[in-house]
């Protein structure tokens, strides 16, 4: 992010515009929406600028900007339609530490002006760092169509009532209060009786809130998927926007965490077989304690919460404490890996079932029905197998698996930096040692990526092929 978006208070502050032609007019139409004191400098002013000057909306001076004009200025816009005059004015301002915007000169500007959707006091600013103005205009049109005109009056009424509404308990209850006003009762009241209807809706909500006790906490177990934020369900996204606290696994991607409500507390309760870890008891205690405080806790689990995520243990702790809970499924890593490989997890004539197994459990390496997994045509997704490859190979070979059994290493399934490597059961440990995967890995036993599968069918050796 090269440009940090902020809203700058301009009430009763000076904003200067160097230039008085058509280019300046375009910027002034936006600046005049603010409460700034605007001064325009430049000869041969556009008639519209003269009209604004006569009406007292701004002050126009027919000469070029000079150093003495810069005292107390908050911003300078250079709109001279002459690059040399823009450069001169910009240099004068920068000597005084005043931020400069040169119209249509991104490299020469200290800041940019975004496309704006105005529902005063609600403002949506859309910036593309000056690289795609057409995209910004199209996004502006989309927001204009979605945001009702009544949003501004509703926000102004809410500002008047803000002190009274502080009596509503903070957190989930207050967010629900404002959601009910802005998205349901407020708009309905405004549609019926204008501002009076909206005020009455807010008063009614305040009366109701005075009789309601703080709600009990809630824990939502949410599947974060394998990493791509676009694979989250709509319900998962909505819950992340409502969270008071997000307790997440180590493997949850940064992109998914960015979708959480900005004010939400984030706790990484990560587990690692070879490093610092949270105990399950500690996680259970945290969920119970924070929910008892009335918070909406999102327990964000990589993949699907019900697949190798110790979901039952956490639910049992909540039920013992009489805390309500819900489960929102997610896409497990096996499904994400199969999609990346371009193959089906089941195929007629090959396998009618798939097993999801872990290479490690609380006691170390996990034991399974190796004889079934070793059969020709068996398909399994093996989680947490990155450092258990030699163990897996040994168990499967002992039970009769062919050394040439195909297996695919999928690192960072569904993410842009995913890596897919086709190999065999015999070569699996060496391949993992050689490729040094740093991200989460799922091993797809019995499956090859589509491209590698076609080569294998044609007789090519694909044991060490990265896809």
C-alpha positions in Angstrom: 0.0 0.0 0.0 1.9 3.1 -1.3 -0.9 5.5 -0.3 -2.5 5.3 3.2 -6.2 6.2 3.1 -7.2 8.7 5.7 -10.0 11.3 6.2 -8.5 14.7 6.8 -10.5 17.2 8.8 -10.8 20.4 6.7 -13.5 22.4 8.6 -12.4 26.0 8.6 -8.9 25.1 7.2 -7.4 26.7 4.1 -7.1 24.7 0.9 -5.4 26.3 -2.1 -5.8 25.7 -5.8 -3.1 27.0 -8.2 -4.8 27.4 -11.5 -8.3 28.7 -12.5 -9.2 26.9 -15.7 -11.4 23.8 -16.5 -9.0 21.4 -14.7 -9.4 23.4 -11.5 -13.2 23.5 -11.9 -13.3 19.6 -11.8 -11.4 19.5 -8.5 -13.3 22.4 -7.0 -16.7 20.7 -7.6 -15.4 18.1 -5.1 -13.6 20.4 -2.7 -16.7 22.6 -2.4 -18.5 19.7 -0.7 -16.2 20.2 2.3 -16.2 22.9 4.9 -12.7 24.2 3.9 -11.9 27.8 3.2 -10.9 27.6 -0.5 -8.6 30.1 -2.3 -8.0 29.9 -6.0 -5.1 31.6 -7.7 -4.7 32.1 -11.5 -5.4 34.5 -14.4 -8.2 34.0 -16.9 -10.6 32.2 -14.5 -13.3 29.9 -15.8 -16.8 31.5 -15.5 -17.9 28.9 -13.0 -15.0 29.9 -10.7 -16.1 33.6 -11.0 -19.7 32.6 -10.1 -18.5 30.7 -7.0 -16.4 33.7 -6.1 -19.4 36.1 -6.3 -21.5 33.7 -4.2 -18.9 33.5 -1.5 -18.2 29.8 -1.9 -14.5 30.5 -2.5 -12.0 33.3 -3.0 -10.4 33.9 -6.3 -7.2 35.9 -6.9 -6.2 36.6 -10.5 -2.5 36.4 -10.0 -0.1 33.4 -9.7 0.3 31.7 -6.3 3.1 33.3 -4.2 5.0 32.1 -1.0 3.0 34.5 1.2 -0.3 32.9 0.2 0.7 29.6 1.7 0.4 30.6 5.4 -1.8 28.2 7.3 -2.7 26.1 4.2 -3.6 22.4 4.8 -3.4 21.3 1.1 -2.4 22.6 -2.3 -3.9 21.4 -5.6 -1.9 22.3 -8.7 -4.2 22.6 -11.7 -2.5 25.2 -14.0 -2.7 23.2 -17.2 1.0 24.2 -17.5 3.5 21.8 -16.1 6.1 24.5 -15.4 3.6 26.5 -13.3 2.5 23.3 -11.5 6.1 22.5 -10.7 6.7 26.1 -9.4 3.7 26.1 -7.1 4.5 22.6 -5.8 8.0 23.6 -4.9 6.7 26.6 -3.0 4.3 24.5 -1.0 6.8 21.7 -0.2 9.2 24.3 1.2 6.5 25.0 3.8 5.7 21.3 4.4 2.3 21.5 2.7 1.1 18.3 0.9 0.7 18.7 -2.9 -1.5 17.1 -5.5 -0.6 17.8 -9.1 -3.6 17.0 -11.3 -2.9 14.1 -13.7 0.7 13.8 -12.3 0.8 10.8 -10.0 4.6 10.7 -9.6 4.7 14.4 -8.7 2.0 14.3 -6.1 2.1 13.7 -2.4 -1.5 12.5 -2.2 -4.3 11.5 -4.5 -8.0 12.3 -4.4 -10.2 9.2 -4.5 -13.4 8.7 -6.2 -16.1 9.5 -3.6 -19.6 8.3 -2.9 -21.2 11.1 -0.9 -23.9 10.3 1.6 -22.7 13.0 4.0 -21.7 12.2 6.7 -21.2 8.7 5.3 -18.4 8.8 2.7 -17.0 6.0 0.6 -13.6 6.7 -0.8 -12.3 4.5 -3.6 -8.6 4.7 -4.5 -6.5 2.8 -7.0 -3.2 4.7 -6.3 -3.8 6.6 -9.5 -3.3 3.5 -11.7 -6.9 2.7 -12.8 -9.3 5.7 -12.7 -11.8 3.9 -15.0 -12.0 1.1 -12.4 -12.5 3.6 -9.6 -15.4 5.3 -11.5 -17.1 2.0 -12.2 -16.8 1.0 -8.5 -18.2 4.4 -7.6 -21.2 3.8 -9.8 -21.8 0.4 -8.3 -21.7 1.9 -4.7 -24.0 4.8 -5.7 -26.6 2.3 -6.9 -26.4 0.2 -3.7 -26.3 3.0 -1.0 -29.7 4.7 -0.5 -29.9 8.4 -0.3 -31.5 8.1 3.1 -28.2 6.8 4.5 -26.9 10.4 5.1 -29.9 11.6 7.1 -30.0 8.4 9.1 -26.3 8.9 10.1 -26.9 12.5 11.1 -29.8 11.5 13.3 -27.6 8.7 14.8 -24.9 11.3 15.6 -27.4 13.4 17.6 -28.4 10.3 19.6 -24.9 9.0 20.0 -24.6 10.0 23.7 -27.9 8.4 24.6 -27.0 5.2 22.8 -23.9 4.7 25.0 -26.3 3.2 27.5 -26.6 0.1 25.2 -24.0 -2.4 26.4 -20.9 -2.4 24.1 -19.9 -5.2 21.9 -22.3 -7.6 20.2 -25.4 -6.0 21.7 -24.5 -2.5 20.6 -23.6 -3.7 17.1 -27.0 -5.4 16.8 -28.7 -2.2 18.0 -27.1 -0.1 15.3 -27.6 -2.7 12.6 -31.3 -2.8 13.4 -31.5 1.0 13.1 -29.4 1.5 10.0 -30.7 -1.5 7.9 -34.2 -2.2 9.1 -36.2 0.2 11.3 -34.4 3.4 10.4 -35.0 3.1 6.7 -38.6 2.0 7.2 -39.3 4.9 9.5 -37.6 7.4 7.1 -39.6 6.0 4.2 -42.9 6.6 6.0 -42.3 9.9 7.8 -38.9 11.2 6.8 -36.6 12.4 9.6 -39.3 12.2 12.3 -39.9 8.6 11.4 -36.2 7.7 11.7 -36.0 9.5 15.1 -39.0 7.7 16.4 -37.5 4.3 15.3 -34.3 5.1 17.2 -36.2 6.2 20.3 -38.1 2.9 20.2 -35.0 0.9 19.9 -33.5 2.7 22.9 -36.6 1.9 25.0 -36.3 -1.8 24.0 -32.6 -1.9 24.8 -33.2 -0.6 28.3 -35.2 -3.7 29.1 -32.8 -6.3 27.6 -30.0 -7.8 29.6 -26.6 -8.4 28.1 -26.8 -11.5 25.8 -24.9 -14.6 26.6 -21.8 -15.3 24.6 -21.6 -17.4 21.5 -18.9 -19.5 20.0 -19.0 -20.1 16.2 -16.7 -22.8 14.9 -15.9 -21.6 11.4 -14.1 -23.4 8.6 -11.4 -21.1 7.1 -10.8 -23.4 4.1 -7.3 -24.2 2.9 -6.3 -20.6 2.4 -8.0 -18.9 -0.5 -10.3 -16.3 1.1 -12.7 -16.6 -1.9 -13.4 -20.2 -0.9 -15.1 -19.1 2.4 -18.8 -19.5 2.6 -21.0 -16.4 2.7 -22.0 -17.3 6.3 -18.4 -17.6 7.4 -17.6 -14.1 5.9 -20.6 -12.6 7.7 -19.7 -14.1 11.0 -16.1 -12.8 10.7 -17.5 -9.3 10.3 -19.4 -9.7 13.6 -16.6 -11.2 15.7 -15.5 -9.8 19.0 -12.6 -12.3 19.3 -11.1 -14.6 16.6 -9.2 -17.6 18.0 -7.4 -19.1 15.0 -5.1 -21.9 14.1 -1.6 -21.4 12.9 -2.4 -22.5 9.4 -5.2 -20.0 8.8 -4.0 -17.7 6.0 -3.4 -14.0 6.5 -5.8 -13.2 3.7 -8.6 -15.0 5.6 -7.8 -13.2 8.8 -8.0 -9.8 7.0 -11.7 -10.5 6.6 -12.3 -10.3 10.3 -13.8 -7.2 11.8 -11.0 -4.7 12.2 -11.7 -4.1 15.9 -11.9 -7.8 16.8 -9.2 -9.2 19.1 -7.1 -11.9 17.4 -5.6 -14.8 19.3 -3.3 -17.3 17.5 -3.9 -20.6 19.3 -1.6 -22.5 17.0 -0.4 -26.0 17.5 2.9 -27.4 16.1 4.3 -30.9 16.4 7.8 -29.4 16.7 7.5 -26.1 18.3 5.6 -24.0 20.9 1.9 -25.0 21.1 -1.3 -24.2 22.9 -2.6 -27.2 24.9 -6.2 -28.2 24.1 -7.1 -27.5 27.8 -5.8 -24.0 27.4 -7.9 -23.4 24.2 -11.0 -24.8 25.9 -10.5 -22.5 28.9 -10.1 -19.5 26.7 -13.3 -20.2 24.6 -15.3 -20.7 27.8 -13.9 -17.6 29.6 -14.3 -15.1 26.7 -17.8 -16.4 25.8 -18.9 -16.0 29.4 -17.9 -12.4 29.2 -20.7 -12.0 26.6 -18.4 -12.0 23.5 -19.1 -13.5 20.1 -16.0 -15.8 19.7 -15.1 -17.1 16.3 -13.0 -20.3 16.6 -11.4 -20.2 13.1 -10.1 -23.5 12.0 -8.1 -24.2 8.9 -10.0 -26.3 6.4 -13.2 -27.7 7.9 -13.8 -27.6 11.7 -15.0 -31.2 11.8 -12.0 -32.7 9.9 -9.1 -33.5 12.2 -9.7 -30.3 14.2 -10.6 -31.7 17.7 -14.0 -30.1 17.3 -15.8 -32.5 19.7 -13.5 -31.7 22.6 -14.1 -28.0 22.3 -17.9 -28.4 22.0 -17.9 -30.6 25.0 -16.1 -27.9 27.1 -18.7 -25.3 25.9 -21.7 -27.6 26.7 -20.3 -28.3 30.2 -20.3 -24.5 30.7 -23.8 -24.1 29.1 -22.5 -21.8 26.4 -24.2 -21.9 23.0 -22.3 -22.8 19.9 -22.7 -23.3 16.1 -20.6 -24.9 13.4 -20.0 -23.4 9.9 -18.4 -26.0 7.6 -15.4 -25.1 5.4 -13.6 -26.6 2.4 -11.1 -29.2 3.7 -7.5 -29.3 2.4 -8.2 -32.5 0.5 -10.9 -30.9 -1.6 -8.7 -27.8 -2.3 -5.7 -30.1 -3.3 -7.8 -32.2 -5.6 -9.1 -29.0 -7.3 -5.5 -27.7 -7.7 -4.5 -31.1 -9.2 -7.5 -31.1 -11.6 -8.7 -34.6 -10.5 -11.6 -36.2 -8.8 -11.3 -37.6 -5.3 -13.4 -40.6 -6.4 -13.5 -42.2 -9.9 -15.6 -45.0 -11.3 -13.4 -48.1 -11.7 -10.7 -46.8 -9.4 -12.0 -46.0 -6.0 -15.5 -45.5 -4.5 -14.2 -44.1 -1.2 -11.6 -41.8 0.1 -10.0 -41.7 3.5 -8.9 -38.6 5.4 -6.2 -39.6 7.8 -3.6 -37.8 9.9 0.0 -38.9 10.1 0.3 -37.6 13.7 -1.9 -37.7 16.7 -1.5 -36.6 20.4 0.8 -39.7 21.0 3.1 -39.2 18.0 2.8 -41.0 14.7 -0.7 -42.2 14.1 -1.7 -45.8 13.4 -4.3 -46.8 10.8 -5.7 -49.7 8.8 -2.5 -49.8 6.7 -3.5 -53.0 4.8 -6.6 -51.2 3.4 -4.6 -48.1 2.5 -2.0 -50.2 0.8 -4.4 -51.9 -1.6 -4.1 -51.0 -5.3 -6.5 -48.1 -6.2 -6.8 -46.8 -2.6 -7.0 -43.1 -2.3 -6.3 -41.1 0.9 -5.6 -37.6 1.8 -2.9 -37.6 4.5 -2.7 -34.5 6.8 0.3 -33.5 8.9 2.6 -35.9 7.0 5.4 -33.5 6.1 7.7 -34.9 8.8 6.3 -38.4 8.9 7.1 -39.5 5.3 9.5 -42.2 6.3 7.1 -43.6 8.8 4.2 -43.6 6.2 6.3 -45.2 3.6 7.5 -48.0 6.0 4.0 -48.8 7.2 2.5 -49.0 3.7 5.4 -51.0 2.2 5.2 -53.5 5.1 1.5 -54.0 4.3 2.1 -54.7 0.6 1.8 -51.3 -1.1 3.8 -51.1 -4.4 6.9 -48.8 -4.2 5.6 -47.2 -7.4 2.3 -46.2 -5.8 1.6 -42.6 -6.9 1.5 -39.9 -4.3 1.3 -36.1 -4.8 2.6 -33.5 -2.5 0.4 -30.4 -2.4 1.8 -27.4 -0.6 -0.4 -24.4 0.2 -3.5 -25.9 -1.5 -5.8 -23.3 -3.1 -3.4 -20.4 -2.6 -1.5 -18.5 -5.2 1.8 -19.8 -4.0 0.7 -23.4 -4.2 3.2 -26.1 -5.3 2.3 -29.5 -6.6 4.9 -32.3 -6.9 4.2 -35.8 -8.3 6.2 -38.6 -6.9 6.0 -42.2 -5.7 5.7 -43.8 -2.3 9.3 -45.0 -2.5 10.6 -41.6 -3.3 8.4 -39.6 -1.0 10.8 -38.9 1.9 13.6 -37.8 -0.4 11.2 -35.7 -2.4 10.0 -33.8 0.7 13.6 -33.4 1.8 14.6 -32.0 -1.6 11.7 -29.6 -2.1 11.7 -28.2 1.5 8.0 -27.2 1.6 7.5 -24.3 4.1 3.7 -24.1 4.0 1.0 -26.6 5.0 1.2 -29.9 3.1 -1.4 -32.6 2.3 -0.2 -35.8 0.7 -2.6 -37.3 -1.9 -2.0 -41.0 -1.8 -3.0 -42.9 -5.0 -3.5 -39.7 -7.0 -1.5 -37.8 -9.7 -2.2 -34.4 -11.1 -4.0 -34.5 -14.4 -1.0 -33.6 -16.5 1.2 -36.1 -14.7 -1.4 -38.8 -14.9 -1.6 -38.4 -18.7 2.2 -38.7 -19.0 2.2 -41.8 -16.7 -0.4 -43.4 -18.9 1.9 -42.7 -21.9 4.8 -44.4 -20.1 6.8 -41.4 -18.9 8.5 -41.4 -15.5 6.8 -38.7 -13.4 8.4 -39.5 -10.0 10.1 -36.2 -9.7 7.9 -33.8 -11.6 6.7 -30.5 -10.2 3.5 -29.3 -11.7 
